[in-house]
Amino acid sequence: MKLSQIFDAIDGEYLSQGIDNDIAHLMTDSRKAFDLESGLFFAIDGPHHDGHSFIPELIKSGFQNFVVEKEIGEIPKNTNVIKVASSVKTLQAIAAVKRAAFNKPVVAITGSNGKTIIKEWLAQILSEKLNVCKSPKSFNSQIGVPLSVWPLSEAHDLGVFETGISEPGEMLPLKKVIQPTQGIFTNIGSAHEQYFASIDEKLDEKLILFEGIDQLYYRNDNPLINEGLNRMQNPPKHKTSWGFNSKADLQVEKKEGQFFQLKSQNESFNLKLHSGNEPYIENIMHCVCFAYFNGWTPSEIQKGIDALRPIKMRLELKKGINQTYIIDDTYNNDLAGLEIALDFLAQQKHYPKKSLILSDIPQSDPKESTYSRVAELVKEKGITQLYAIGHELADFKSLFPASTKFYPSTEAFLQHSFDAFEKEVVLIKGARSFGFEQIAKQLTERIHRTVLEIDLDAVTHNLNVYRQLLKPETKLLIMVKALAYGSGGSEIAHLLQFHKVDYLGVAYVDEAVQLRKAGINLPIMVINPSEEDLPNLVAYDIEPEIYSFLQLKTFSEFYLKKGIALKGHFTINTGMNRLGFDPEDLTTLIAQLHAQPHIKVQSLYTHLAASDEPIHNEFSLQQLQTFTGYAQKVEQQLGIKTIKHALNSAGIVAYPEYQFDMVRLGIGLYGIEPCGNLQHELKSISTLKTVISQIRNVKKGETIGYGRKGKVTKNMRVATIAIGYADGFSRIFSNGNGEVMLNGQIAKVIGNVCMDMTMIDISNIEAEEGDSIIIFGEKPTISELAKNAKTIPYEILTNVSDRVKRIYFAE
Ligand SMILES: *Cc1c(COP(=O)(O)O)cnc(C)c1O
């Protein structure tokens, strides 16, 4: 669509008008805006950040087309800026126009659970015969739905889109975008939702999606849903159900093992499923029902089910060989998925070098335009080296950069020496038939089977929870000391840099140097710098804490000799008695600062000794008062204004009126709220996992492990798991003090924890060697572990040793 056509379809005015570009892509995330001429960026003023603040950067990088809700600063010539009342509504309106031009079936999916899995599976099954356009990942929101619908084109046979809502009034706009002809209703959860008065109200809102459509598919086992459908004013023209009862159009009955019998009016047939587990059956039966009543034969359906692969909901960044990072996305390959994976790759700023190992894109039509788009993407997303595997890619050789290396097959590529991969980020993206998991295996570092998984989206979520507690003008410093409390310094810092926090804080200069080397350019404060760090402080522009006269003298002399200003963060001891100037040092300190104009008070701060304990409330308030007075004097007598700060995570929650100019957030970002008041709003960001190495039966009377401490009082099944105190699983957890999760159940530690291994009692749990064990995560929580170990969550988090591989996730 031309930009002018888009302009005609919406209600807006040009703040600036340039070339009438052909718009190929809509985007709301500035990280994904690489398409300088044919991308259209929608600036959305959201609860967490304002898209408008990214516009200057985008303009600087040459991006040309914007939809905005408010005036923006200076606009260079040849930039298109359209001002509208609501960017989201405009995005929806444009997608609706695109949808209206498509005259083949469009399926909309909604319900409380299973939407994404059903959509993905249905698309997998149907794509054996049809060219399906589907929502990427779980793009089901007010913004996600229009972005999903936009790519619909003549080349597609069918659209499959999911929708998700959480408040009344949200479904109608989504329905207007999707304009479904068919629908699948997954189910209705019994959980009471915040914004709905009752389940019925929630159900009715969801059913708006299906008003007046040609055909709805649903499960008729739930009376609530049947009643809801009967209440509809403008019901679907046809309703077809499946269920475990005789009224369903497709009756399902469980048989032996994984076999199920299905009966329609005309025939009866059996299907073999992967599992007998309830959510799985429900999800798969929705797909079966849809395919069956759209003319697929039982044997075609069975073939589709057999070929289904588990859906990976998110991309992972793993550490690979030779200091590489690997993004392993080896289960399918289509254009939309490739674009998402490339965006994730482009966001990784660890190294400038970015490689893509790519397979052909099967079932893509027309080939020519598919591969030209691939070539465009390779260019836009800054790929430094492309490895192209497959005959189709080779057929379009001329489209790709001259440096591209072509291989006829995965086998041929595996002959390639992997030593060539070094200090780079590698995306492995291949269709299932190419077996790229072999490549991933070769490239991923495998030292140890214990991993710490970090959910970067949860970190962002927690950041936003705290941001909402701050006044708009309060600056935010995030403590990323001790490798971001064990979660990985540079990875977390990159995320924080993207989210535009104001400051980072670390304990030692080495940590700050690591961050600089990894490309972090935010201001960094170091709490505990020493004299030998001085050259690095200067070389890497790191700002030291200043806490004593002796230290001030050495530092001041060094900076004076270098002829540069010393930007110091001055700490005032108000009761913590750790580092800092005491109140009686005040006069001397001010005099010294007066006398040495090259010293700049970058900030002034104090640290609370017991902000997480209400019992010390009075003491904390006293500290804050002392600090207020002290800071006032410094500012008055020196005639300066500086950044004043006192609150850590617990303080932010307990003393909101003392935010001063900045707060220092630490453990809260990592998912733990020390007071407990806010815990329910935070997400767990890390999961420490290991596996079962061996299982054995042990007879009553025997013992387990070192010192024969594990007494076996009855015949027992015991699993040895691959984690020990050297990984951070403290020896305190020996002999029943520790509990781990295995297949959703709790297993107790038996005997002493060893250096690299631990034994657990699994007598009552079904498990196999290789099964996954959760040490901490959503359950058990870090706080529970800390309690069992008689310590605090901080120690559990930071004790996970370096040899435990960190894996990062993001949507
Ligand atoms: C570690 C630290 C913080 C952060 O503390 P949390 O309790 O993790 O929020 C804040 N300020 C200073 C000086 C620190 O050393």
The ligand as a Gaussian input file, in Angstrom:
#p B3LYP/6-31G(d) Opt

LIG

0 1
 C       23.077000      -3.502000      46.638000
 C       22.746000      -2.116000      46.888000
 C       21.476000      -1.623000      46.591000
 C       20.338000      -2.478000      46.112000
 O       19.779000      -3.164000      47.189000
 P       18.529000      -4.128000      47.046000
 O       18.160000      -4.495000      48.422000
 O       18.994000      -5.286000      46.267000
 O       17.493000      -3.353000      46.339000
 C       21.254000      -0.265000      46.735000
 N       22.233000       0.545000      47.185000
 C       23.458000       0.094000      47.506000
 C       24.482000       1.056000      48.002000
 C       23.751000      -1.257000      47.385000
 O       24.959000      -1.707000      47.720000

